[in-house]
Amino acid sequence: MWATARRMASTTRSASSAALTFELVGKCSTTRARASILTLPHGQVNLPIFMPVATQASLKGLTPEQLEATGCRLCLNNTYHLGLKPGQEVLDAVGGAHKFQGWNHNLLTDSGGPMLLTPEHSMSLQNSIGSDIMMQLDDVLVTTHPDKARMREAMERSVRWLDRCIAAHKYPERQNLFCIIQGGLDLEMRRECCREMVARDTPGIAIGGLSGGEAKDDFCKVVATCTEQLPELKPRYVMGIGYPEDLVVSVALGADMFDCVWPTRTARFGNAITKHGVLNMKRELYAADFGPIEEGCGCQCCRPVGQEGSLGITRAFIHHNAAKETVAAHLLTLHNVWYQLDLMRQAREAIIADQFPAFVKKFFVGLYPDGQNYPSWAVNALRGVGIELLGR
Amino acid sequence: MTVDTEPQEPESTAMRFEVVSSALKEGTAAAARVGRLALPGRRPIDTPNFIAVTSRGTLPHVTPDNISKHLQVSGAYFSLEDFVEKSQQNLSRPPPIFSAPTSTNHPTPLYSFTGTPSHITTILAARRLPAVPSPIGNSTKSISVFTNTGFQNLSTTDYLSAASTLEPDITIPLADLTNNSPPGTSPTSKRALRMAERTDEWIADWFSSPLSTSTSTFAPVLPIPYPIQWEYLSRLAEDYIPSSQLSGLAVHDPDIIPDLATHQPSLLSLPLLSLSNPSNPHLILRHIAHGTDLFALPLINAVSDAGLALNFTFPAPPSSGSPPLPLAVDLSLPSFSTSVTPLSKSCTCYACKSHHKSYIHHLLQAREMLGWTLLQIHNHATMSAFFGGIQRSIKDATFEDERLSFSRAYDSEMPAGVGERPRMRGYQYKSQGGEENAGKKKNKPAWQKELAVEDDKVEVPETDGGRELQEKGVGEVVKGSGR
């Protein structure tokens, strides 16, 4: 009875497929940002979400328990790498990647990319991995590829490959296959691809081929064009996106899911992601800086000493061991993953409270405190969805 | 309103060590013993036991949250040389650790700088364990230490001042050790005599200087024969035990303990910490049989880096005339690729409860850092259980028998480990002349590693064998993605 009452009181709408439920719980009244709950075979995740990348079934030195403690409930594995090591036979023998790496939450795998031979092989491998979300094999060209005919061919081939993937997918009742929209920077081609892909009714939809060196303006146009066309009650995943500005703008444009190796890779180079930008802890500046990696951050490293689970890690200690002891990389990885997940948590709360535009402005002021040098691509993209960064 | 309570002892500021039980029999000079070492504010350490060995202030591969959650380790060895390198950009900057602010959770600069959990007993020495040999000798008032930016001198007064500032629970004063002779060789008798004389002088300076009362001193016992250092050792016994300034001994070669028992029995009332870096558990057992209470064990870090999971228990499992068991499992071997059993059957550590050999084999193959982390957790847990078994057997007076069975049950040495180690860092070794040219580089060139696997941005030739693609310009795709 309580559950019924709650459902009636909210404007929640949801859609389900065999192995996934998508529940829209909030929409920004200005931009296209959405907050939702995605229920997958290994539990519920809140969208928008950043998904850290555990390339080889391990998140760069963190134990699954530590990754869980950051709040992560969905992370990536790379099909190509798992196909090489440990290999499909081992995955089959062990019973899939969840068991293999001791991760009881959700996994998403990419298609394995052009290293794999066929859509069928990609599906077979992803079925062995047992990921909660599998990606179709697509024909990726860099978006800046000059040959329009070749681009169209890649787009059309990706559609045909989706059909082959759907046919080859052995476990649609327990693994979700997402399609990938291609079409480069040609917005008309993207629209056409959206129509074709949507018609195939996969449980979720990815926008692919981006983050390959195109201008940020073009990137935003493609995301906006696609989200405009996509069904409301399906998750939308923009692949390969990880810079905080890109995440916030893409959320404003109506995307829900993101992944990128950058936050964890840059941690290993001694870089900390903060609301004031990326700080390189190897700089002499931080040698005797006894503040937390980021003031006000709630991660285990930074939360104030005395709070539950606080480690009291200082910038000085990270500086002392960056690129020397692996522990410094592990600690920065903990921090950076937390930062990315928390950014999306905050965006989500702002959307539900219908305060998202204020959140976006506050976020950009944090990065550009003088209010002057906002990147024009972000200004333009946000203007397109009703947020004026340059206004008061 | 008052609540009746047991009369409580006031919180003591002094270290306490008591021997609970000893296997000492009539006529024997030194023997295995069970004790408890308690430092104010720290988790007491039941002995015999071991302490972890840190590198640059951290247990290698294990973050402080994992230390608190998953290790039973109660003590850690720190070396000052890991913190005092000269900054190349800012030569005049004093080592930052000396100005690290303290708090209740991190009560001394050593804790706050390194993030070491406060239940861990901290032990400070000048040099890493094992120390990188220095080509420069020690002088009358200083020793040569090896930092991340090269060799430098550490004077006795600088070391005293560092110890006073950092306030470790236990400090080991400087010893004049030969650090330029090849390992395994003993110094000439002339050199040995000077080692004893200098160390003797230094300890006198040390105890005549004001030192924080919260630091207990463990005096070094040199790796030279007793007759050469008897004057130094008798001074320790006769001057500094009565004055309560001496709290323990840091023994470089525990085989001297029987001599101490014969000539300076009062020294054996002190806790004995071994810095001898034993290479296998048989040696540990031998030193325990002499009466060693605590071990700093760099062996564990080395074993984890080698991809080995320790696999022994004390007492040893009953053997039925079978060949000796290996002391460790080499997880790099391909035979473990599909093995879903824990690293060791009886182990209850986090790595064994949550993971299996197959995964750890994979992590080592893929050179993922988590492999070393999980091995560190397992290997420290195995060592804790080993020492727990030793304590029980001493109490039950079965130690000597069990020690004999153990020596029969297991191989005499650790396996080498075929896996590739983590990259060596500058502070971990000194390259010897000619090594680089002789193809003996410590690390593989970085580009090889990158070629192997670096996240998902691997440059792999596109081999999409789909027939359509082969016909229509795969080459273009490759070109395009390079831009």
Interface residues (C-beta under 8 A of the other chain):
Chain A: V53 T55 Q56 A57 S58 L59 K60 G61 L62 T63 P64 E65 Q66 N78 Y80 H81 K85 P86 G87 E89 V90 A93 V94 K99 F100 Q101 G102 D110 P114 M115 L116 L117 T118 D139 L141 V142 T144 H145 D147 R150 E153 R157 G212 G213 V261 T264 R265 E284 A287 A288 F290 Q300 V305 G306 G309 S310 L311 G312 I313 T314 A316 F317 H319 H320 N321 K324 E325 T326 V327 A328 A329 H330 L331 L334
Chain B: S55 R56 G57 T58 L59 P60 H61 V62 T63 P64 D65 N66 F83 S87 Q89 N90 R93 P96 I97 S99 A100 P101 S103 T104 N105 H106 S112 F113 T114 G115 N148 S337 T338 V340 Y350 S354 H355 H356 S358 Y359 H361 H362 L363 Q365 A366 E368 M369 L370 G371 W372 T373 L374 P422 R425 Y427 V453 D455 D456 K457 V458 V460 E462 T463 D464 G465 G466 E468 L469 K472 G473 E476 V477 G480 S481 R483
